Amino acid sequence: NENALLANAKLTKQNQGLKTIFLRRFFSAFWAGDYNDADKWLEIFTALPTSKMPNVGLVHKTFYEGIIAFHRNRNGEGEDWLEKGKKALDKMEVWAESGCKAIFENKLYLLESEHYASMCNIVASKESYELSVKTARDHGLVHEQGIACELYGKFLLSIS
């Protein structure tokens, strides 16, 4: 039972156990399309004490946080979400310029496409979605290619 595991992890102050549970809840909510819940679990996850060194978790947190923020902005939840998404995009730009294209390039294009969609720039958004799909495929990141295809499909439905 996950709730029993959560209670035990809290009681024994096992941050790794807490992180695992909150991250699982985040992904479950994200993939179910419940971005409000996903954002809640991501906030709880990132509030836990962690190392000061950047890690894969920070990259994914920034990436998904940006997707959620742009989505919530387009759903009319306020300009604060656009700003939060832009911060994630800016951070991804810095990382992408560091030279590790295999990890950051497709994520950058996807966040750009979500930003363009929030700004109602249909042409730029379509181009960035397609670049995200292509670069994810070129680097063998099938799961991120899937995310790009899914979000591109949602975007195309929203403008039809």
N, C-alpha and C positions, 0 to 999 in steps of 0.2 A: 504494500500500500504506500503510494507516494506521500500521502499526508503524514504517515508514521515516520517515513524516512526524513521528511522535512522537519518534523518536530525533533527528531533525534539529532539531526545536523545542527539545528539551532541551539539545542541544549548543550551539545558538545563543542559548539563553535567550530564546526568543520566547514570552512568557507568553500572548499572545493566541492563538497557535497551540495551545499546551497547553490553554488554557481551551476552545477550540473542540472539540478532540478529546475531552477529559474530559466536556464537556457533552453531546456526541453520544452517548458511551457511557452517560452517566447516563440520557438519554431513551430509548435503546434498551432498557436494562435495566428502566426504569420501565414502559414500554409493554408489555414482555414479561411484566410481573408479577413480576419478580425484584427484590423490594424490598431484599434484602440486598446484591446487586450495585449497585443504584441508590444505596443509601446510601453504599457504598464510593466510587463515582465522584463523588458529591456532596461527600463529605469531601475528596477529593483536589482537586477543582475549587475549593472554598472555601479551601483551604490556600494557594493561589497568591497571590502579592502582588497587591494591587489598590488602587484609589483609595479614600480614606476616605469619599467621598461616596456616599450611597445611590443605587442604580440599579435598573434593571429586573431585572438578574440577582439582586440581593439579594431583591427581592420574590418572584421565582419560586423562588429557593433556599429561602426561608422557607416558602412555600406547599407545595412538594413535600416538604420536610423534615418538615413537620407531618403530611402525609398518610402518609408512610412510617412515622413514629414511632407514630402511632395504630394503623396496621395491624400493626406489629410487636408492640405492646402487646397487641392483641387476639389475636395468635397465640401468646401466652404467653411472650414473650421478656423480660418484666420490667417493673417499675414505672418504671425509668429512661426507658423509651420513652414512657410516659404523660407524664412530666414534660417530656421534650423536645418532645413534641407540644403540651403546654400552653403552653410558652414561645413556640412558633411562633404559636399561637392568640392569646396575649396581644399579641404584636407586631402581628399583623394587626388586632386590635381598635384599637390606637393609630392605625394607618395609616387604617383605615376611618373613624375619628372625625375625621380631618383634612379630611374633606369631599369626597374623590374617590371617590364611590360607584361610578362606572363601572369603576374599576380594582379596588377592594378589596371591595365588598359581597358579591359571589358567592363570593369566596375565603373571606371570613370565615364565611359561612353553611356552606360546605363543611367547613371546619375545625371549626366548631361541631358539625356533624352527626357527624363522625368522633370528636370528643371524647365526645359523648353516646353514641355506639355503644360506645365503650370503657368508659363508665360504666354500660352496660346500660339506658339510658334510651331505650326504643324509640320512645315517642310523640314526644319532643323531637327525636330523631334524624330520624325521618321528616319532621317539619315543617321542619327545617333543610335536609335534602336537597332537599325540594320548593322551598323559598325559594331555594336556590342555583341550581337549574335555572331557575327563573323569572327571577331577576335576571340571570343570565348571558344568557338569551335576550333579555330586555328591553334589555340593553346591547349586543347584537349580538356577544357573545363565544361563537361557536358551538363552538370547541374546548373552552372551559371548561364550556359546557353539556354537551358530550359526556363530559367527566371526571365531572361531577356525576351524570349519568345512569348511567354505568358503575359508579361507586362505590355509588350508591343501589341498583342492581341486585344488586351483590355483597352489600350489607347485607341486602336482602330475602331473598336465598338463604340467608344465614347464620342468619336467624331463622325460616325455614320448616321 
